[in-house]
């Protein structure tokens, strides 16, 4: 924090009282070194990404020719991310579907949970779409001259009819779909394969399920390895953009963060609150119950860190243990409403930054794709980046704005993670109320106090 404050003060001082350029540069370099020391002490990847972003900003301003030449560093990062997409989606979807394709998931409880999940996720996607369309946060990030060919390709591409689209989503060769990185075909294959695997007996299902789980776990580790390179890739991408477009990119990123948080608030008031009221959930007691897991989620930006406390809090709130044990883990794969809202905003932001006009129908198609492929990757670090790059590739969007978004991803991640955790807790209570098993008096004040002690 001291390094960040020193850097901000030096940058601000240079604008209001320009002095010796070499002295200003020396102060900013000292601040960067202090930031690097703090990141090394804390072992924080988010801190290193922020440091890379600041270093890229400096490089783009002070050495634009070197910044333009550094683009290959961000291209390497993009190639590594694209390499992750196919095996990650394949493994996570097969594991998630096959792991819940037993009697419970196809019963009444599973059906009600999935219906609730999809309704809230759709509302989140639509709110995110409306927010970014009204705000036009990406319009200020001018990358049109670097992606004119892609923009003209999108504009001239013939629109698919709904029949052609339906034919396209079903793969005729899964190996070819993986080679093309066609996430829609990969996702459909994984869902069908997971459902088929779930119909097998436990003895026949277990070996293939273990392979899928091992693939998923290996890709989690692989993703973490790739993310160690993220500070370099993000810094190079921002340096290249600043060298071409100027420092106005920071204003666009600020608008993007503000747009996300306003959209999250609208989703809470327009999606989650009506759901709680319709199900007759005591809102004040619910907010007290989820306060601790939501705080953990905000501080760590990780839904999994809040999982144990969320399950304990919901059981103390009055939801039976059987419903808690089913709904919350399932929600981690199928009910990441905060992440869905973020993906819709970031995807359209990318198109706006490239000056690509997307028709309403094409935006709806993109949201449908995001809803399908976002299932099951909640536990992946920076999963949003993977899905954004895959979606951009499918729709022919530029990738440079996505890497720049990663610079403020940590700030946005805190808000969307809170919504993910709170939304799953609310789903748990709503389903219990639908099942007639919600215990209104189970969560007495002394019970909650004991839970938090």
C-alpha positions in Angstrom: 0.0 0.0 0.0 2.9 2.4 0.7 4.3 1.8 -2.7 0.9 2.3 -4.3 0.5 5.6 -2.4 4.0 6.8 -3.3 3.4 6.0 -7.0 0.1 7.8 -7.1 1.5 10.8 -5.3 4.4 11.0 -7.7 2.1 10.7 -10.8 -0.3 13.3 -9.4 2.5 15.7 -8.5 3.9 15.5 -12.0 0.6 16.7 -13.5 -0.1 19.6 -11.1 3.5 20.7 -10.7 5.7 19.5 -13.6 9.4 19.6 -12.6 12.4 17.6 -13.5 11.4 14.7 -15.6 14.3 12.6 -14.4 13.4 13.3 -10.7 9.8 12.4 -11.3 10.8 9.2 -13.1 13.2 8.3 -10.2 10.4 8.7 -7.7 8.0 6.5 -9.7 10.7 3.8 -10.2 11.3 3.9 -6.4 7.6 3.4 -5.9 7.6 0.4 -8.3 10.5 -1.2 -6.5 8.7 -0.7 -3.2 5.6 -2.3 -4.7 7.7 -5.2 -6.0 9.2 -5.7 -2.5 5.7 -5.8 -1.0 4.4 -8.3 -3.5 7.4 -10.5 -2.9 6.8 -10.4 0.8 3.1 -11.2 0.5 3.4 -13.8 -2.3 0.3 -12.2 -3.9 -0.4 -12.9 -7.6 -2.9 -10.1 -7.6 -0.3 -7.7 -6.3 2.2 -8.8 -9.1 -0.5 -8.4 -11.7 -1.2 -4.8 -10.4 2.6 -4.2 -10.5 2.8 -5.4 -14.1 -0.1 -3.1 -15.0 1.7 -0.1 -13.5 5.0 -1.1 -15.1 3.2 -1.4 -18.5 1.6 2.0 -18.0 5.0 3.5 -17.3 6.5 1.8 -20.3 3.7 2.9 -22.6 4.1 6.5 -21.5 7.9 6.9 -21.3 9.1 4.4 -23.9 6.4 3.9 -26.5 8.7 2.3 -29.1 9.8 -0.3 -26.6 6.1 -0.8 -25.6 5.1 -1.4 -29.1 7.9 -4.0 -29.5 6.8 -5.8 -26.3 3.5 -7.1 -27.8 5.0 -10.6 -28.3 5.1 -11.0 -24.5 1.3 -10.6 -24.4 0.8 -12.9 -27.4 2.7 -15.7 -25.6 0.2 -15.3 -22.7 -2.7 -15.4 -25.0 -1.5 -18.6 -26.6 -1.1 -20.3 -23.2 -4.6 -19.3 -22.2 -6.1 -20.6 -25.4 -4.2 -23.9 -24.8 -6.2 -24.3 -21.5 -9.7 -23.8 -22.8 -10.6 -27.1 -24.4 -9.3 -29.6 -21.8 -10.5 -27.4 -18.9 -14.1 -27.1 -20.2 -14.1 -30.8 -21.2 -12.9 -31.9 -17.7 -15.0 -29.6 -15.6 -18.3 -30.2 -17.4 -17.9 -33.9 -17.5 -17.0 -34.1 -13.8 -19.8 -31.7 -12.8 -22.5 -33.4 -14.8 -21.6 -37.0 -14.1 -20.9 -36.3 -10.5 -24.5 -35.0 -10.0 -26.3 -37.3 -12.5 -27.6 -39.7 -9.8 -31.0 -40.1 -8.3 -30.9 -36.9 -6.3 -30.1 -34.6 -9.2 -32.9 -35.9 -11.4 -35.4 -35.8 -8.6 -37.6 -33.0 -7.4 -34.9 -31.3 -5.4 -32.4 -31.3 -8.3 -35.0 -30.0 -10.7 -36.1 -27.2 -8.5 -32.5 -26.2 -7.8 -31.6 -26.1 -11.5 -34.7 -24.1 -12.5 -33.9 -21.5 -9.8 -30.2 -21.4 -10.9 -31.0 -20.8 -14.5 -33.6 -18.1 -13.9 -31.3 -16.1 -11.6 -28.3 -16.6 -14.0 -30.4 -15.4 -16.9 -31.5 -12.3 -15.0 -27.8 -11.6 -14.1 -26.7 -11.9 -17.7 -29.4 -9.6 -19.0 -28.7 -7.0 -16.3 -25.0 -7.1 -17.2 -25.9 -6.7 -20.9 -28.2 -3.7 -20.2 -25.6 -2.0 -18.0 -22.8 -2.1 -20.4 -25.0 -1.2 -23.4 -26.2 1.9 -21.5 -22.8 2.9 -20.1 -20.6 2.2 -23.2 -17.6 1.9 -21.0 -15.5 0.3 -23.7 -16.1 3.0 -26.2 -13.3 5.1 -24.8 -10.7 2.4 -25.3 -9.7 2.9 -28.9 -8.2 -0.2 -30.4 -10.1 0.0 -33.7 -7.0 0.8 -35.7 -5.2 -2.3 -34.5 -8.2 -4.6 -35.2 -9.7 -3.1 -38.3 -9.6 -6.4 -40.1 -11.4 -8.2 -37.4 -14.1 -5.5 -37.2 -14.7 -5.5 -41.0 -14.8 -9.3 -40.9 -17.5 -9.2 -38.2 -19.5 -6.6 -40.0 -19.4 -8.5 -43.3 -20.0 -11.9 -41.8 -23.4 -13.3 -42.8 -25.8 -13.9 -40.0 -26.6 -17.5 -39.2 -30.1 -18.7 -39.3 -31.4 -20.4 -36.1 -31.4 -23.7 -38.0 -27.8 -23.3 -39.0 -26.9 -22.3 -35.4 -28.5 -25.4 -33.9 -26.7 -27.6 -36.4 -23.4 -25.9 -35.6 -23.6 -26.5 -31.8 -23.6 -30.3 -32.3 -20.1 -31.6 -33.1 -19.5 -34.2 -35.7 -15.9 -34.7 -34.7 -14.8 -33.9 -31.1 -11.1 -34.0 -32.1 -11.7 -31.3 -34.8 -13.8 -29.2 -32.3 -10.9 -29.3 -29.8 -8.4 -28.4 -32.6 -10.5 -25.4 -33.6 -11.1 -24.5 -29.9 -14.8 -24.4 -30.6 -16.1 -24.1 -27.0 -19.7 -24.5 -27.9 -19.2 -27.9 -29.6 -16.9 -29.0 -26.8 -19.4 -27.9 -24.1 -22.3 -29.8 -25.8 -20.1 -32.9 -26.2 -19.1 -32.7 -22.5 -22.7 -32.3 -21.3 -23.9 -35.3 -23.3 -20.9 -37.4 -22.4 -21.4 -36.4 -18.7 -25.1 -37.4 -18.8 -24.3 -40.7 -20.5 -21.5 -41.4 -17.9 -24.0 -40.6 -15.1 -26.3 -43.4 -16.4 -23.7 -46.1 -16.0 -23.4 -48.2 -12.9 -21.0 -47.0 -10.2 -18.4 -49.7 -11.1 -18.4 -48.7 -14.8 -18.6 -45.0 -14.2 -15.9 -44.7 -11.6 -12.8 -45.3 -13.9 -13.8 -42.7 -16.5 -15.0 -40.2 -13.8 -11.6 -40.5 -12.1 -9.9 -39.7 -15.5 -12.1 -36.7 -15.9 -11.4 -35.6 -12.3 -7.7 -36.1 -12.8 -7.8 -34.1 -16.0 -9.7 -31.3 -14.2 -7.2 -31.2 -11.3 -4.3 -31.2 -13.6 -5.7 -28.3 -15.6 -6.3 -26.4 -12.4 -2.6 -26.7 -11.6 -1.7 -25.9 -15.3 -3.8 -22.8 -15.1 -2.0 -21.7 -11.9 1.4 -22.2 -13.7 0.2 -20.0 -16.7 -1.1 -17.3 -14.3 2.4 -16.9 -12.9 3.2 -15.3 -16.3 0.1 -13.1 -16.1 1.9 -10.0 -14.7 4.2 -10.0 -17.7 1.4 -10.6 -20.2 -0.9 -8.0 -18.7 1.9 -5.4 -18.4 3.0 -5.9 -22.1 -0.7 -5.7 -23.3 -1.3 -2.5 -21.3 2.0 -1.0 -22.5 1.2 -1.7 -26.1 -2.3 -0.2 -25.8 -1.1 2.9 -23.9 1.6 3.5 -26.5 -1.1 3.5 -29.3 -4.2 4.8 -27.5 -2.9 7.0 -24.7 -3.6 6.9 -20.9 -7.4 7.3 -21.6 -7.5 3.5 -21.2 -7.4 4.0 -17.4 -10.6 6.0 -17.6 -12.3 3.3 -19.5 -11.2 0.7 -16.9 -12.6 2.9 -14.1 -15.9 3.1 -15.9 -15.9 -0.7 -16.4 -15.4 -1.3 -12.6 -18.1 1.2 -11.7 -20.5 -0.4 -14.2 -20.0 -3.8 -12.8 -20.7 -2.7 -9.2 -23.8 -0.8 -10.2 -25.0 -3.8 -12.1 -24.4 -6.1 -9.2 -26.4 -3.8 -6.9 -29.2 -3.8 -9.5 -29.1 -7.6 -9.6 -29.3 -7.8 -5.8 -32.4 -5.5 -5.7 -34.0 -6.7 -8.9 -33.2 -10.4 -8.8 -32.2 -11.7 -5.4 -34.4 -9.6 -3.2 -37.6 -10.4 -5.2 -36.7 -14.1 -5.0 -36.3 -13.9 -1.3 -39.6 -12.1 -0.8 -41.5 -14.4 -3.1 -40.2 -17.4 -1.1 -41.0 -15.6 2.1 -37.4 -15.7 3.4 -36.8 -13.5 6.4 -34.4 -11.0 4.7 -32.8 -9.5 7.8 -32.1 -12.8 9.4 -30.7 -14.1 6.1 -28.3 -11.1 5.8 -27.1 -11.7 9.4 -26.5 -15.4 8.6 -24.5 -14.8 5.4 -22.5 -11.8 6.7 -19.5 -13.9 7.6 -19.2 -16.1 4.5 -19.8 -13.0 2.3 -17.0 -11.1 4.2 -14.7 -14.1 3.6 -15.6 -14.2 -0.1 -14.9 -10.4 -0.4 -11.6 -10.6 1.4 -10.3 -13.7 -0.4 -12.0 -13.3 -3.8 -12.5 -17.1 -3.6 -15.9 -18.8 -3.3 -14.4 -22.0 -2.1 -12.8 -20.2 0.9 -16.3 -19.3 2.1 -17.9 -22.7 1.4 -17.6 -24.3 4.9 -18.9 -21.3 6.7 -21.7 -20.8 4.2 -22.9 -24.4 4.7 -22.7 -24.0 8.5 -24.6 -20.6 8.4 -27.4 -22.0 6.2 -27.9 -25.0 8.5 -28.0 -22.6 11.5 -30.4 -20.4 9.5 -32.9 -23.3 9.4 -32.1 -25.2 6.2 -31.9 -29.0 6.6 -28.5 -30.5 6.2 -29.5 -32.7 3.3 -30.6 -29.7 1.3 -27.5 -27.7 2.2 -25.2 -30.5 1.2 -26.9 -30.8 -2.2 -27.8 -27.2 -3.2 -24.7 -25.2 -2.2 -22.1 -27.5 -3.9 -24.3 -27.8 -7.0 -24.7 -24.1 -7.0 -20.9 -23.7 -7.2 -21.1 -25.3 -10.7 -24.5 -24.0 -11.9 -25.3 -20.8 -10.0 -22.4 -18.3 -10.3 -24.7 -15.4 -11.0 -22.0 -12.8 -10.1 -19.5 -14.3 -12.5 -22.2 -14.6 -15.3 -23.0 -10.9 -14.9 -19.3 -10.0 -15.1 -18.9 -12.1 -18.2 -21.7 -10.4 -20.0 -20.3 -7.0 -19.2 -16.7 -7.9 -20.1 -17.7 -9.5 -23.4 -19.6 -6.5 -24.7 -16.9 -4.2 -23.4 -14.4 -6.1 -25.6 -16.6 -5.5 -28.7 -17.1 -1.8 -27.8 -13.4 -1.3 -27.4 -12.8 -2.6 -30.9 -15.5 -0.5 -32.4 -17.5 -3.6 -33.3 -21.3 -3.1 -33.3 -23.1 -6.2 -32.1 -26.7 -6.6 -32.9 -29.2 -7.5 -30.2 -29.5 -11.0 -31.7 -25.8 -11.5 -31.7 -25.6 -10.3 -28.1 -28.3 -12.8 -27.1 -26.3 -15.5 -28.8 -23.2 -14.6 -26.9 -25.1 -14.7 -23.6 -26.4 -18.1 -24.4 -22.9 -19.3 -25.1 -21.6 -17.8 -21.9 -24.4 -19.4 -19.9 -23.6 -22.8 -21.3 -19.8 -22.7 -21.1 -19.5 -21.1 -17.7 -20.9 -24.1 -15.9 -18.4 -26.0 -13.7 -15.4 -23.7 -13.8 -16.1 -21.8 -10.6 -13.1 -23.2 -8.9 -10.6 -22.2 -11.6 -8.3 -19.2 -10.8 -9.1 -16.5 -13.3 -11.7 -18.6 -15.0 -13.3 -15.5 -16.4 -10.2 -14.8 -18.4 -10.3 -18.2 -19.9 -14.0 -18.0 -20.9 -13.7 -14.5 -22.2 -10.8 -15.4 -24.5 -12.6 -18.5 -25.7 -15.8 -16.5 -26.4 -13.9 -13.7 -28.1 -12.2 -16.3 -30.4 -15.6 -17.8 -31.3 -17.1 -14.4 -32.1 -14.0 -13.0 -33.8 -13.5 -10.3 -31.1 -10.0 -8.8 -30.4 -8.1 -10.1 -27.4 -6.1 -7.0 -26.3 -9.0 -5.5 -24.3 -9.4 -8.7 -22.4 -5.8 -8.7 -21.1 -6.2 -5.1 -20.1 -9.4 -6.0 -18.1 -7.2 -8.4 -16.1 -5.4 -5.4 -14.7 -8.6 -4.5 -12.7 -9.9 -8.0 -12.4 -9.0 -8.3 -8.8 -11.2 -5.3 -7.9 -14.1 -6.7 -9.8 -13.6 -10.2 -8.5 -14.3 -9.2 -4.9 -17.8 -8.0 -5.8 -18.8 -10.8 -8.1 -17.5 -13.4 -5.6 -19.7 -12.0 -2.8 -22.7 -12.3 -5.1 -21.8 -15.9 -6.0 -21.6 -16.9 -2.4 -24.7 -15.0 -1.2 -26.7 -16.2 -4.2 -25.9 -19.9 -3.4 -26.9 -19.4 0.2 -30.2 -17.7 -0.9 -30.8 -20.6 -3.4 -30.4 -23.0 -0.5 -33.0 -21.2 1.6 -35.5 -20.8 -1.3 -35.3 -24.5 -2.3 -35.8 -25.5 1.4 -38.9 -23.2 1.5 -40.3 -24.8 -1.7 -39.8 -28.2 -0.2 -41.6 -27.1 2.9 -38.6 -27.9 5.1 -37.4 -24.5 6.1 -37.4 -24.1 9.8 -38.4 -20.5 10.6 -37.2 -20.6 14.2 -34.1 -22.7 13.8 -31.8 -19.7 13.6 -32.3 -18.1 17.0 -29.9 -15.3 17.9 -28.0 -17.5 20.3 -27.6 -20.1 17.5 -26.1 -17.5 15.2 -23.9 -16.1 18.0 -22.6 -19.6 18.7 -21.9 -20.1 15.0 -19.8 -16.9 14.8 -17.9 -17.6 18.0 
